[in-house]
Amino acid sequence: MTLPPIAIIGFAHSPNVEGTHGTTNGVEMLIPCFDKLYAELGINRTDIEFWCSGSSDYLAGRAFSFISAIDSIGAMPPINESHVEMDGAWALYEAWVKIATGEVDLALAYGFGKASAGNTDQTLALQTDPYTVAPLHPDARSLAALQARAGIDAGTWTEADMAAVGARTSGGSVDDLLAGDYIANPLRRHDIAPYTDAAAAVVIASERKARELVANPAFVTGWDHRIDTPNFGSRDLTVSPSTKLAGDTAFGDANRAVDVAEIHAPYSHQEIIVRNALGLPDSVRINPSGGALAGNSLFSAGLQRIGYAAHEILSGNAGTAVAHATSGPLLQQNMVVTLSAQNNSGGGN
């Protein structure tokens, strides 16, 4: 299916920090992001025709926190707004669809989360199967450790392979990282992304509007998201069929030797899984931003990956890019977006 050309034209995020004081509604994190985008694009708040947010009330610990966050936008004059209870990457997908329908030309998607407001691992356990897994209250890193061990035992990757991913993020040496203590065997500190508080925002536009506002729009050439079963015992945890299917759909017949790939991997071995599922060659620059291992900002980490991938094109550092976002335990849901400086949009599902 051929869709009208649509491009990402702006990206901003707040610092990824492991703890912040203040409210849990994200207003303080979002306002600087919006102000930065307004200034860079030369637009006003009222120029945005559609807003969509990604957040979680139960993680924030307060009802309708996404409504409170609208204080950072201003509800008057009335705005056209929507919300998803997922990472902001899925909010951006909704904004993309909104433009594809021809209803609007300019949209902004944002995501925010304050993981430090509560016990994140216990809260995330509620996402698991309510009958067989959730009653055990497994923390996220223990589940990830089971996945990492399955890959090591299958010979799909080694602890050294995992450390190589961590070394690229931290700048340390593989040998030094392997000398560290286990946090959840076989995961060490460098294998686990720290939870962080942050917000991010991305502006997306029709081709006409994009060319009015920026010199190098990052055109969406493919977009898809898929889901695997939540039953851990029913799938091979060392692979990600949903990522492969989403990638096959988003790339289509396009060359996978893109300049940059931003992969949403909260654990080092998950980057290996996603990279293999996408079939990326060694020439691709993986996570030049540092990736989610530098800070797992719930509800904006995936949106940040898309934003960083687009920024590489917007800044002229890349001609093609792919971004990946995940949601749910152990890569349960996966989204893939392909981007190009050239207007050769092909669509997606």
LUMTIMAR-494700 format. One record per residue (C-alpha): residue number from 1; residue in three letters; x, y, z. Coordinates in nm, 3 decimals, decimal comma. Example, Ala and Ser with C-alpha at 12.3 -4.5 7.8 and 13.67 -1.06 7.14 Angstrom:
<roros>
RORO_i_aa_xx_yy_zz
RORO_1_ALA_1,230_-0,450_0,780
RORO_2_SER_1,367_-0,106_0,714
</roros>
This chain:
<roros>
RORO_i_aa_xx_yy_zz
RORO_1_MET_0,000_0,000_0,000
RORO_2_THR_0,139_0,339_-0,101
RORO_3_LEU_0,095_0,619_0,149
RORO_4_PRO_0,153_0,993_0,111
RORO_5_PRO_0,507_1,107_0,200
RORO_6_ILE_0,537_1,185_0,570
RORO_7_ALA_0,853_1,294_0,752
RORO_8_ILE_0,989_1,339_1,102
RORO_9_ILE_1,116_1,695_1,136
RORO_10_GLY_1,196_1,753_1,503
RORO_11_PHE_1,314_1,574_1,817
RORO_12_ALA_1,382_1,677_2,175
RORO_13_HIS_1,416_1,496_2,505
RORO_14_SER_1,484_1,579_2,867
RORO_15_PRO_1,791_1,437_3,043
RORO_16_ASN_1,770_1,066_3,129
RORO_17_VAL_1,824_1,075_3,505
RORO_18_GLU_1,785_0,800_3,762
RORO_19_GLY_1,584_1,014_4,002
RORO_20_THR_1,406_1,350_4,001
RORO_21_HIS_1,215_1,547_4,260
RORO_22_GLY_0,876_1,703_4,205
RORO_23_THR_0,553_1,591_4,051
RORO_24_THR_0,493_1,267_3,867
RORO_25_ASN_0,293_1,413_3,577
RORO_26_GLY_0,587_1,501_3,353
RORO_27_VAL_0,502_1,869_3,304
RORO_28_GLU_0,845_1,987_3,420
RORO_29_MET_1,015_1,746_3,179
RORO_30_LEU_0,790_1,821_2,882
RORO_31_ILE_0,785_2,202_2,872
RORO_32_PRO_1,158_2,237_2,784
RORO_33_CYS_1,114_1,975_2,510
RORO_34_PHE_0,823_2,161_2,355
RORO_35_ASP_0,995_2,499_2,383
RORO_36_LYS_1,303_2,359_2,208
RORO_37_LEU_1,096_2,224_1,921
RORO_38_TYR_0,898_2,547_1,881
RORO_39_ALA_1,220_2,747_1,863
RORO_40_GLU_1,403_2,514_1,625
RORO_41_LEU_1,111_2,478_1,383
RORO_42_GLY_0,988_2,836_1,409
RORO_43_ILE_0,636_2,731_1,504
RORO_44_ASN_0,388_2,806_1,780
RORO_45_ARG_0,189_2,569_1,997
RORO_46_THR_-0,125_2,642_1,797
RORO_47_ASP_0,047_2,528_1,474
RORO_48_ILE_0,036_2,168_1,604
RORO_49_GLU_-0,284_2,014_1,468
RORO_50_PHE_-0,273_1,684_1,657
RORO_51_TRP_-0,111_1,577_1,983
RORO_52_CYS_-0,063_1,220_2,103
RORO_53_SER_0,102_1,105_2,425
RORO_54_GLY_0,236_0,781_2,570
RORO_55_SER_0,246_0,728_2,945
RORO_56_SER_0,116_0,508_3,225
RORO_57_ASP_-0,102_0,612_3,514
RORO_58_TYR_-0,033_0,303_3,721
RORO_59_LEU_0,341_0,354_3,684
RORO_60_ALA_0,309_0,722_3,774
RORO_61_GLY_0,101_0,627_4,077
RORO_62_ARG_-0,178_0,874_4,008
RORO_63_ALA_-0,499_0,871_3,809
RORO_64_PHE_-0,514_1,063_3,480
RORO_65_SER_-0,151_1,171_3,490
RORO_66_PHE_-0,168_1,204_3,110
RORO_67_ILE_-0,444_1,464_3,155
RORO_68_SER_-0,228_1,654_3,403
RORO_69_ALA_0,054_1,654_3,147
RORO_70_ILE_-0,165_1,860_2,913
RORO_71_ASP_-0,078_2,153_3,140
RORO_72_SER_0,252_2,157_2,949
RORO_73_ILE_0,057_2,218_2,626
RORO_74_GLY_-0,234_2,430_2,736
RORO_75_ALA_-0,587_2,317_2,667
RORO_76_MET_-0,709_2,657_2,546
RORO_77_PRO_-0,770_2,715_2,268
RORO_78_PRO_-0,899_2,355_2,243
RORO_79_ILE_-0,652_2,096_2,114
RORO_80_ASN_-0,694_1,775_1,914
RORO_81_GLU_-0,540_1,517_2,148
RORO_82_SER_-0,511_1,141_2,200
RORO_83_HIS_-0,322_0,902_2,428
RORO_84_VAL_-0,177_0,550_2,434
RORO_85_GLU_-0,088_0,348_2,743
RORO_86_MET_0,244_0,248_2,584
RORO_87_ASP_0,579_0,391_2,488
RORO_88_GLY_0,558_0,720_2,303
RORO_89_ALA_0,674_0,539_1,988
RORO_90_TRP_0,319_0,404_1,957
RORO_91_ALA_0,183_0,756_2,007
RORO_92_LEU_0,400_0,865_1,713
RORO_93_TYR_0,253_0,580_1,507
RORO_94_GLU_-0,096_0,714_1,577
RORO_95_ALA_0,019_1,062_1,474
RORO_96_TRP_0,163_0,916_1,152
RORO_97_VAL_-0,170_0,750_1,074
RORO_98_LYS_-0,350_1,077_1,147
RORO_99_ILE_-0,141_1,255_0,885
RORO_100_ALA_-0,173_0,965_0,639
RORO_101_THR_-0,552_1,001_0,649
RORO_102_GLY_-0,517_1,362_0,537
RORO_103_GLU_-0,680_1,501_0,852
RORO_104_VAL_-0,376_1,704_0,962
RORO_105_ASP_-0,039_1,821_0,829
RORO_106_LEU_0,157_1,870_1,152
RORO_107_ALA_0,152_1,653_1,465
RORO_108_LEU_0,353_1,608_1,783
RORO_109_ALA_0,391_1,287_1,980
RORO_110_TYR_0,544_1,271_2,325
RORO_111_GLY_0,613_1,016_2,596
RORO_112_PHE_0,707_1,057_2,961
RORO_113_GLY_0,763_0,847_3,267
RORO_114_LYS_0,895_0,880_3,621
RORO_115_ALA_1,024_0,536_3,713
RORO_116_SER_1,168_0,669_4,040
RORO_117_ALA_0,816_0,734_4,170
RORO_118_GLY_0,774_0,371_4,278
RORO_119_ASN_0,901_0,014_4,262
RORO_120_THR_0,927_-0,023_3,887
RORO_121_ASP_1,016_-0,392_3,878
RORO_122_GLN_0,715_-0,488_4,090
RORO_123_THR_0,487_-0,272_3,880
RORO_124_LEU_0,612_-0,415_3,552
RORO_125_ALA_0,547_-0,768_3,681
RORO_126_LEU_0,177_-0,685_3,644
RORO_127_GLN_0,222_-0,694_3,265
RORO_128_THR_0,296_-1,066_3,269
RORO_129_ASP_0,046_-1,350_3,236
RORO_130_PRO_-0,199_-1,303_3,529
RORO_131_TYR_-0,239_-1,676_3,594
RORO_132_THR_0,103_-1,836_3,558
RORO_133_VAL_0,364_-1,558_3,589
RORO_134_ALA_0,234_-1,246_3,766
RORO_135_PRO_0,160_-1,430_4,096
RORO_136_LEU_0,534_-1,504_4,117
RORO_137_HIS_0,612_-1,129_4,088
RORO_138_PRO_0,927_-1,183_3,883
RORO_139_ASP_1,137_-0,869_3,850
RORO_140_ALA_1,226_-0,764_3,496
RORO_141_ARG_1,599_-0,831_3,530
RORO_142_SER_1,537_-1,188_3,650
RORO_143_LEU_1,323_-1,257_3,345
RORO_144_ALA_1,590_-1,102_3,124
RORO_145_ALA_1,852_-1,320_3,293
RORO_146_LEU_1,653_-1,630_3,197
RORO_147_GLN_1,646_-1,507_2,838
RORO_148_ALA_2,019_-1,431_2,839
RORO_149_ARG_2,099_-1,774_2,983
RORO_150_ALA_1,885_-1,943_2,716
RORO_151_GLY_2,088_-1,771_2,444
RORO_152_ILE_2,421_-1,863_2,603
RORO_153_ASP_2,318_-2,225_2,649
RORO_154_ALA_2,199_-2,240_2,286
RORO_155_GLY_2,530_-2,098_2,163
RORO_156_THR_2,354_-1,797_2,007
RORO_157_TRP_2,572_-1,549_2,197
RORO_158_THR_2,831_-1,544_2,474
RORO_159_GLU_2,890_-1,330_2,780
RORO_160_ALA_3,173_-1,168_2,584
RORO_161_ASP_2,929_-1,078_2,305
RORO_162_MET_2,704_-0,917_2,564
RORO_163_ALA_2,997_-0,731_2,716
RORO_164_ALA_3,094_-0,599_2,372
RORO_165_VAL_2,752_-0,431_2,352
RORO_166_GLY_2,799_-0,284_2,698
RORO_167_ALA_3,152_-0,169_2,617
RORO_168_ARG_3,031_0,027_2,317
RORO_169_THR_2,785_0,210_2,541
RORO_170_SER_3,011_0,268_2,841
RORO_171_GLY_3,345_0,307_2,665
RORO_172_GLY_3,502_0,043_2,888
RORO_173_SER_3,690_-0,268_2,784
RORO_174_VAL_3,525_-0,607_2,744
RORO_175_ASP_3,772_-0,771_2,982
RORO_176_ASP_3,708_-0,514_3,255
RORO_177_LEU_3,334_-0,552_3,219
RORO_178_LEU_3,352_-0,931_3,237
RORO_179_ALA_3,544_-0,898_3,563
RORO_180_GLY_3,242_-0,735_3,726
RORO_181_ASP_3,008_-0,914_3,964
RORO_182_TYR_2,681_-1,068_3,851
RORO_183_ILE_2,361_-0,879_3,929
RORO_184_ALA_2,133_-1,157_3,802
RORO_185_ASN_2,346_-1,434_3,653
RORO_186_PRO_2,449_-1,408_3,370
RORO_187_LEU_2,371_-1,035_3,372
RORO_188_ARG_2,626_-0,789_3,507
RORO_189_ARG_2,581_-0,418_3,564
RORO_190_HIS_2,677_-0,330_3,205
RORO_191_ASP_2,410_-0,567_3,070
RORO_192_ILE_2,122_-0,392_3,247
RORO_193_ALA_1,987_-0,049_3,155
RORO_194_PRO_1,917_0,168_3,460
RORO_195_TYR_1,562_0,295_3,492
RORO_196_THR_1,553_0,669_3,435
RORO_197_ASP_1,305_0,955_3,444
RORO_198_ALA_1,266_1,140_3,115
RORO_199_ALA_1,035_1,275_2,850
RORO_200_ALA_1,073_1,299_2,473
RORO_201_ALA_0,885_1,464_2,191
RORO_202_VAL_0,889_1,416_1,813
RORO_203_VAL_0,727_1,635_1,546
RORO_204_ILE_0,601_1,466_1,229
RORO_205_ALA_0,457_1,632_0,921
RORO_206_SER_0,323_1,590_0,570
RORO_207_GLU_0,576_1,641_0,292
RORO_208_ARG_0,448_1,989_0,213
RORO_209_LYS_0,474_2,104_0,574
RORO_210_ALA_0,805_1,926_0,631
RORO_211_ARG_0,974_2,101_0,339
RORO_212_GLU_0,848_2,436_0,467
RORO_213_LEU_1,008_2,385_0,807
RORO_214_VAL_1,336_2,190_0,766
RORO_215_ALA_1,607_2,138_0,505
RORO_216_ASN_1,654_1,762_0,549
RORO_217_PRO_1,328_1,588_0,645
RORO_218_ALA_1,357_1,227_0,762
RORO_219_PHE_1,096_1,060_0,542
RORO_220_VAL_0,919_0,751_0,673
RORO_221_THR_0,973_0,473_0,418
RORO_222_GLY_0,820_0,189_0,619
RORO_223_TRP_0,651_0,134_0,953
RORO_224_ASP_0,513_-0,176_1,120
RORO_225_HIS_0,462_-0,324_1,465
RORO_226_ARG_0,388_-0,684_1,569
RORO_227_ILE_0,342_-0,885_1,886
RORO_228_ASP_0,455_-1,224_2,017
RORO_229_THR_0,265_-1,440_2,264
RORO_230_PRO_0,282_-1,335_2,631
RORO_231_ASN_0,325_-1,702_2,723
RORO_232_PHE_0,700_-1,732_2,773
RORO_233_GLY_0,686_-2,110_2,750
RORO_234_SER_0,532_-2,094_2,404
RORO_235_ARG_0,814_-1,909_2,230
RORO_236_ASP_1,187_-1,933_2,179
RORO_237_LEU_1,322_-1,646_2,387
RORO_238_THR_1,647_-1,632_2,190
RORO_239_VAL_1,475_-1,498_1,878
RORO_240_SER_1,212_-1,232_1,805
RORO_241_PRO_0,967_-1,335_1,532
RORO_242_SER_0,763_-1,018_1,578
RORO_243_THR_1,069_-0,800_1,519
RORO_244_LYS_1,157_-1,000_1,208
RORO_245_LEU_0,806_-0,967_1,068
RORO_246_ALA_0,789_-0,596_1,147
RORO_247_GLY_1,132_-0,547_0,993
RORO_248_ASP_1,046_-0,744_0,679
RORO_249_THR_0,734_-0,532_0,635
RORO_250_ALA_0,903_-0,198_0,705
RORO_251_PHE_1,209_-0,263_0,488
RORO_252_GLY_1,023_-0,436_0,208
RORO_253_ASP_1,274_-0,477_-0,075
RORO_254_ALA_1,496_-0,194_0,052
RORO_255_ASN_1,865_-0,242_0,124
RORO_256_ARG_1,921_-0,320_0,493
RORO_257_ALA_2,268_-0,167_0,489
RORO_258_VAL_2,131_0,153_0,641
RORO_259_ASP_2,368_0,412_0,783
RORO_260_VAL_2,231_0,403_1,139
RORO_261_ALA_2,018_0,173_1,353
RORO_262_GLU_1,870_0,281_1,685
RORO_263_ILE_1,764_-0,032_1,875
RORO_264_HIS_1,552_-0,023_2,190
RORO_265_ALA_1,725_-0,290_2,399
RORO_266_PRO_1,707_-0,255_2,780
RORO_267_TYR_1,949_-0,550_2,812
RORO_268_SER_2,268_-0,611_2,617
RORO_269_HIS_2,165_-0,950_2,476
RORO_270_GLN_1,836_-0,805_2,349
RORO_271_GLU_2,030_-0,580_2,113
RORO_272_ILE_2,184_-0,896_1,966
RORO_273_ILE_1,838_-1,053_1,926
RORO_274_VAL_1,694_-0,747_1,751
RORO_275_ARG_2,000_-0,694_1,530
RORO_276_ASN_1,977_-1,056_1,412
RORO_277_ALA_1,601_-1,033_1,358
RORO_278_LEU_1,643_-0,723_1,143
RORO_279_GLY_1,924_-0,880_0,942
RORO_280_LEU_2,151_-0,577_0,978
RORO_281_PRO_2,501_-0,605_0,828
RORO_282_ASP_2,812_-0,519_1,030
RORO_283_SER_2,851_-0,191_0,843
RORO_284_VAL_2,551_-0,037_1,021
RORO_285_ARG_2,629_0,203_1,308
RORO_286_ILE_2,432_0,067_1,603
RORO_287_ASN_2,299_0,303_1,871
RORO_288_PRO_2,532_0,603_1,826
RORO_289_SER_2,314_0,772_2,090
RORO_290_GLY_2,412_0,510_2,348
RORO_291_GLY_2,078_0,335_2,319
RORO_292_ALA_1,849_0,236_2,603
RORO_293_LEU_2,144_0,086_2,792
RORO_294_ALA_2,245_0,444_2,871
RORO_295_GLY_1,905_0,500_3,031
RORO_296_ASN_1,582_0,299_3,019
RORO_297_SER_1,330_0,580_3,029
RORO_298_LEU_0,997_0,406_3,044
RORO_299_PHE_0,744_0,537_2,792
RORO_300_SER_0,997_0,750_2,607
RORO_301_ALA_1,294_0,518_2,541
RORO_302_GLY_1,138_0,381_2,222
RORO_303_LEU_1,033_0,726_2,105
RORO_304_GLN_1,388_0,843_2,171
RORO_305_ARG_1,522_0,570_1,942
RORO_306_ILE_1,303_0,697_1,658
RORO_307_GLY_1,395_1,055_1,738
RORO_308_TYR_1,768_0,984_1,742
RORO_309_ALA_1,748_0,790_1,415
RORO_310_ALA_1,562_1,078_1,251
RORO_311_HIS_1,807_1,330_1,398
RORO_312_GLU_2,093_1,160_1,216
RORO_313_ILE_1,916_1,238_0,888
RORO_314_LEU_1,795_1,583_0,993
RORO_315_SER_2,152_1,682_1,084
RORO_316_GLY_2,296_1,542_0,760
RORO_317_ASN_2,497_1,267_0,935
RORO_318_ALA_2,307_0,984_0,763
RORO_319_GLY_2,104_0,922_0,451
RORO_320_THR_1,914_0,617_0,577
RORO_321_ALA_1,822_0,484_0,921
RORO_322_VAL_1,610_0,228_1,101
RORO_323_ALA_1,461_0,259_1,449
RORO_324_HIS_1,321_-0,009_1,676
RORO_325_ALA_1,096_0,022_1,981
RORO_326_THR_0,977_-0,249_2,217
RORO_327_SER_0,712_-0,279_2,485
RORO_328_GLY_0,614_-0,552_2,727
RORO_329_PRO_0,836_-0,818_2,890
RORO_330_LEU_1,115_-0,988_2,694
RORO_331_LEU_1,061_-0,812_2,361
RORO_332_GLN_0,693_-0,904_2,350
RORO_333_GLN_0,586_-0,618_2,123
RORO_334_ASN_0,813_-0,466_1,860
RORO_335_MET_0,797_-0,173_1,622
RORO_336_VAL_1,028_-0,100_1,328
RORO_337_VAL_1,050_0,231_1,140
RORO_338_THR_1,267_0,290_0,834
RORO_339_LEU_1,372_0,642_0,743
RORO_340_SER_1,543_0,809_0,448
RORO_341_ALA_1,655_1,152_0,340
RORO_342_GLN_1,498_1,071_0,003
RORO_343_ASN_1,125_1,083_-0,055
RORO_344_ASN_1,063_0,721_-0,150
RORO_345_SER_0,795_0,638_0,104
RORO_346_GLY_0,651_0,295_0,052
RORO_347_GLY_0,408_0,253_0,341
RORO_348_GLY_0,363_-0,016_0,601
RORO_349_ASN_0,082_-0,167_0,800
</roros>
